[in-house]
Amino acid sequence: MATKDYVKRGRAPKKPANNRRKTTATRSFPIKWAVIAVLLVGALGYGLYFLATSDPAPAQAPITKPKTVKPQVAKPAVVAPKQTIKPKADLPPKPEEKWRYIEELENKEVKVESKKEQKPTRPYLMQCGAYRSLEQAEERKAMIAFQGLTSQIKVAQGEKGKWHRVILGPYPQKRKAESDRNQLRRGGIEPCAIWYWEW
């Protein structure tokens, strides 16, 4: 199949000039807006005229000169003896305060007892696996050693046979065992259980 040449060779023929000119519509004078503007100006003028004529200016009082006043000597005043007002016997006694919590709170002392940390009677151990074969237990012990902790393998005889337990410890405080368990969890070694050391 032959390829078609899409590139135009030469100039395109000129289109016949369109002599039609677009006629722009001339807008007529907006009579509606002119009427509204005249009405607003008329209303404003009427309002100003109404305010000017309805409230007459107050009449000014004639200005009088102040009279000179002679100072007078003050006469000593006669002081009457004070009379003591006696309370009437008809008044009821003052009611007692219903709530006494304000006085009680001012004088109250709060005692806070701190909890003493109980020392465990036995140390803690952490078990990170129990396996039937010694090879699996040795593999888990090596993974724990890569985390920077030392573990040991204890052989236990159970109802279902011999088990190889991978344990860490003893820990004097449970907090230290939990810290090591979190370190092993970050290394991908879990689950690890913490309980009392068995002698």
C-alpha positions in Angstrom: 0.0 0.0 0.0 1.3 3.3 -1.0 1.8 6.0 1.7 -0.1 9.1 1.3 1.7 12.4 1.5 -0.2 14.7 3.9 2.1 17.6 3.5 0.5 20.3 1.3 2.6 21.3 -1.6 2.1 24.9 -2.2 -0.4 27.4 -0.7 -4.0 26.6 -0.2 -6.3 28.6 -2.4 -7.6 31.7 -0.8 -11.2 31.7 0.3 -13.4 34.4 -1.2 -13.5 37.4 1.1 -16.7 37.8 2.9 -17.8 41.4 2.5 -20.5 41.1 5.1 -19.6 43.1 8.1 -21.1 42.4 11.4 -23.3 45.2 12.4 -23.1 46.0 16.0 -26.4 46.7 17.5 -26.5 50.2 18.9 -28.0 50.3 22.4 -30.8 52.7 23.0 -30.7 55.0 26.0 -31.8 53.1 29.1 -35.0 55.0 30.0 -35.9 52.6 32.8 -32.6 53.3 34.7 -32.9 57.0 34.1 -36.4 57.1 35.6 -35.2 55.2 38.7 -32.3 57.5 39.2 -34.5 60.6 39.0 -36.9 59.1 41.5 -34.1 58.3 44.0 -32.7 61.8 43.7 -36.2 63.3 44.2 -36.8 61.1 47.3 -33.4 62.2 48.8 -34.2 65.9 48.2 -37.6 65.5 49.8 -36.2 63.7 52.8 -33.7 66.5 53.4 -36.3 69.2 53.0 -38.6 67.4 55.5 -35.8 67.1 58.1 -34.9 70.7 57.7 -38.5 72.1 58.2 -40.0 69.6 60.7 -37.5 70.2 63.5 -37.1 73.9 64.2 -33.9 75.1 65.9 -34.2 75.6 69.6 -34.6 79.2 70.7 -31.5 80.6 72.5 -32.1 81.9 76.0 -30.9 85.4 76.6 -27.4 85.6 78.1 -27.4 87.1 81.6 -24.4 88.1 83.6 -23.8 86.2 86.9 -24.4 88.1 90.0 -21.6 88.5 92.5 -22.4 86.6 95.7 -20.9 87.7 99.0 -19.5 84.9 101.1 -21.4 84.2 104.3 -19.9 83.1 107.5 -21.2 79.7 108.4 -22.8 79.3 111.8 -21.8 76.3 113.9 -24.4 73.7 113.6 -26.0 72.2 116.7 -25.3 68.5 116.8 -28.2 66.4 118.2 -27.2 63.4 120.3 -27.2 60.1 118.4 -30.0 57.8 119.0 -29.3 54.1 119.1 -31.6 52.1 117.0 -32.8 49.1 118.9 -33.7 46.0 116.9 -37.3 45.2 117.0 -38.3 42.2 119.0 -40.6 41.0 116.2 -37.8 39.9 113.8 -37.2 36.2 113.6 -33.7 34.8 114.4 -31.2 34.6 111.6 -31.4 31.2 109.8 -28.6 28.7 110.1 -26.5 27.9 107.1 -27.8 24.7 105.4 -24.6 23.7 103.8 -21.4 23.3 105.9 -19.1 22.0 103.2 -17.2 25.3 102.9 -16.0 25.2 106.5 -15.3 21.4 106.3 -13.2 21.7 103.1 -11.1 24.5 104.6 -10.1 22.5 107.6 -9.9 19.0 105.9 -6.5 17.3 105.4 -6.1 14.7 102.7 -3.7 11.9 103.4 -2.3 10.0 100.4 -0.7 6.6 101.1 1.9 5.5 98.6 1.8 1.9 97.6 4.9 0.1 98.6 6.3 -2.1 95.8 6.0 -5.7 96.9 9.1 -7.7 96.3 8.4 -11.1 94.7 9.1 -14.1 96.8 10.4 -16.0 93.8 12.3 -14.8 90.7 10.7 -14.7 87.3 11.6 -16.7 84.1 10.6 -16.2 80.5 10.0 -19.1 78.2 10.3 -18.5 74.5 9.4 -22.0 73.2 9.0 -25.7 74.0 10.1 -28.2 71.4 10.2 -31.9 71.0 13.5 -32.0 69.2 16.8 -30.6 70.6 17.7 -29.1 67.2 14.6 -26.8 67.1 15.4 -25.6 70.7 19.0 -25.0 69.7 17.8 -22.9 66.7 15.6 -20.8 68.9 18.4 -20.3 71.4 20.7 -19.1 68.5 18.0 -16.6 67.4 17.8 -15.2 70.9 21.6 -14.9 71.1 21.5 -12.8 67.9 19.3 -10.3 69.9 22.1 -10.0 72.5 20.4 -12.1 75.2 21.5 -15.4 76.7 19.1 -18.3 77.1 19.3 -21.9 78.2 17.5 -25.1 77.4 15.8 -27.1 80.1 14.5 -30.6 79.5 11.1 -31.3 81.1 9.3 -34.6 81.2 5.5 -34.0 80.6 2.5 -36.2 80.1 3.1 -36.2 76.4 6.8 -37.0 76.5 10.1 -35.1 76.7 10.1 -31.3 75.9 13.0 -29.0 75.4 12.1 -25.6 76.9 14.0 -22.4 75.9 14.0 -20.1 78.9 15.6 -16.8 79.9 16.3 -15.7 83.5 16.0 -15.7 86.4 14.8 -12.1 86.7 14.5 -10.5 90.1 11.8 -8.1 88.9 9.0 -8.7 86.3 9.8 -5.3 84.7 13.2 -6.5 83.5 11.6 -9.7 82.0 9.0 -7.6 80.2 11.8 -5.3 78.8 13.6 -8.4 77.4 10.3 -9.7 75.9 9.7 -6.4 74.1 13.3 -6.6 72.7 12.7 -10.1 71.4 9.3 -9.1 70.0 11.0 -6.3 68.0 13.4 -9.0 66.6 10.5 -11.2 65.5 10.8 -13.7 68.3 7.5 -14.4 69.9 5.5 -15.6 71.8 7.3 -15.5 75.1 5.6 -16.1 78.4 6.6 -14.8 81.8 6.0 -16.7 85.1 7.6 -17.6 88.4 10.9 -19.6 88.3 10.6 -23.2 89.1 13.4 -24.7 91.1 
